[in-house]
Amino acid sequence: MNSNSAAENLQVIRTLMERSSLYRRALAPIMLFAGGIGLLTGIVALLLHVEKLRVFSALWLGVAAITVAGAFLLARRQSMKDQEPFWSPPTRRVTQALMPPLTIGLLFGVLGMTTATAQETADLVLPIAWMLCYGCALHAAGFFVPRGIRFLGWFFILCAMGTFCLLFRPDSPTNAVMANMVMGVFFGIVHLVYGTYLHFTEKRKDVA
């Protein structure tokens, strides 16, 4: 490693340490936003009986796109509020860490949307794949943001593994209803709980 690369890495690490509170403040509204959309989509999918794999994949991919766009807008608003540059080297590092597993999740969704037959129904396979990809993405990003994100990543990975075990039970309800419930719970309620936790712990820090 040459001196220029070492200096750049040290600068990135220093900036990440200085902005840890900024990232924590931005995470709470992002998690609440993602959880609200995820829970609402899960409820709508159940009420409208979204069962076909093509529709299921398209619906949740659209929600993912809205969530990612909203997350970047919320992070940008927080950086402007704190008078910090948004697209900084640390932000690029976080984005680079997120991209590989999220791209794999996108591929799974596109395949489900484009290769499924007209009568094929959704089951737990795609939600499990998405949970694994998302958990890996959070864990990778956790090395650049507060460490609680790594724990959340492991939570998604372990829950995906537990859900995967349901596929081997003959009496397991692995239909589209179960798939939408899993998406609504993990990408909705879990985000809301974590976002609420971040919101109130950050508030207590500000008061102290």
N, C-alpha and C positions, 0 to 999 in steps of 0.2 A: 504494500500500500504506500503510495507516494504521499508527500507532505500535504499537497493540496486536497487529496481525498480525505486524509485524516482530519485536516482542519474543517472540512465541510461536514464530516460526520460529527465532530465535536460541537459544531455550531448547531446542527440539527438536534442533537441530544439536549443541549442547553436550552434551545427554544422550546422543545417539548416539555421540559421541566418547568419553564416559566409559564407555559400556557396550559398546564394541567387543570387549573381552576377554570379556565375558559372552556376547555373541552367538557369538563364536568357540568358546567352550567348549560352548555348547548345540548348535552345528552338528554336531560330531563324532558324538554319540550319535544325532542325528536322521538323519544320512546313513547311519550303520551300520544303524539300524532300517529305514529305507526300502530300503536295498540288500538287507538280509536278506529282507524280505518280497517284494521284486521278484524276486530270484533264485529263491526258493522257489516263487513262483507260476509263474514261467516253466518250471521243471522239472516241476511238477505239471501244468501245461497241456499240456506235451509228452507226459508219460506217460499222461494221460487223453485225449489226442487231441482237445483243444478246438479245433474247426475252424469251427463255425457262428458267423457274425458276431454273432448275438444273444447267444450264450453268451460269446463272446470279449469283447464290449463289457461285458456285465454283470459278468463276472469281474474285469476290470481296473478298471472303475469302483468295484467294491467294494473292491478293493485300494487304490485311490487314496483312498477315503473313510477307510479304516483308517489309512493312512499319514498323512493330514492330521491326523486326530484324535490319533494317537500323537505327531506332531511338536509339536502344541500342548501336550500333556501333558508331554512332555520339556522343552520350553521353560519351561513353568510351574514344573516341579520345579527347574530350574536357577535361575530367578529367586527362588524361595522359599529355596533353599539359600544364595544370595548376599544374601538379605534385600532384594530389589528388587521393586517393584511390577510385576506382569506386564502388565496391560492399560494400558500407559502410552501417551502420545502417539507415541513412536517405534514401539512395537509396532503401533499403529493405522496408522501410515504404511506400515510393511512389509506389513501385511495388505492395505491399499488398493492397493499396488503389485502384489501378487500376484493380486488378484481378477479383473481383466479377462481376462488370457490363460487363467487357470484356468477361468473361467466358459465361455469359448469351447471349451476342451477338454472340459468337461462336456457342452456342447451336442452336440459331435461324437459323444461316447459314447452319449448318450441317443438321438440319431438312429439310430446304428448298432444300438442295442438294440431300438428300437420300429418302425423302418421297413424293416428287412431282411426278406426273404422267408425262409420256413422252410428253404429249401435253400441260401441264400446263404452262402458261406464267407468267412472273414476273409482279408485280404491286407495288403499293406504300407501302404495308403492311411491307415488309421486310426492305426497307430503313428507314421507320419510326421507327421500332424497333431498328435498328442499331443506328440511331441518338439519340434515348432516352438512350440507353446503353452507347454510347460514351459520351454524355453530362453528365451523372451521373459519369462516370469514370473521366472525366476532373474535375468535381466539387469536387470529393473526393480527387484527387491528388492536387487540388488547395490549400489545407490546409498545404501542405508541400513545395510548390513552389510558385513563384510570383502569387499574387491574380488575375491577369488578366486571368489566366487559369480558375478560377471559373466563371468569367463573360462569357468566351467562352463556358464553359459547359452549363450555363443557356441559352446562345444563341441557342445552338443545341437543348436543351430541348424545348424551346419555339417555335422554327421553326418546330420541329417534331410535336408539338401539333397543330400548324397552318396547317401543311401539312395533319395531320390526319383529320382535318375538311373537306378537299377536298373529302375524301372518302364518305361523306354523301351528296355530290352534284350530282344530276343525270347527269349533263352535264360535269362532271369533267373528264379530260383525265388521267385516272389512269392505263394506259397500260405500257408495258415494256419500251417504249421510254421515258415516263415520269419518270420511276424509274431510268433509267440510267442517265437522266438529273439531277435528284435530287442528286444522288450519286456524279456525277461529279462536281456539283456546291458546295455542302456543304463539301464534303471530298476533293475537289480539290481547287476551287477558294477561299473558306473561309480560308483554311489553308495558301494558298499563300498570301492572304491579311494580315493575322495576322503575318505570318513569316516576310513579308516585313516590317511591322510596328515595330516588335521587332528588326530587323536588323538595321534600321535607327535610332531608339531611342537609341539603345546600342552604335551605332557609335557616336552619339552626346554626350553621357555620357563619352566615351573614350576621345573625343576631349577636353571636358570641364575639 
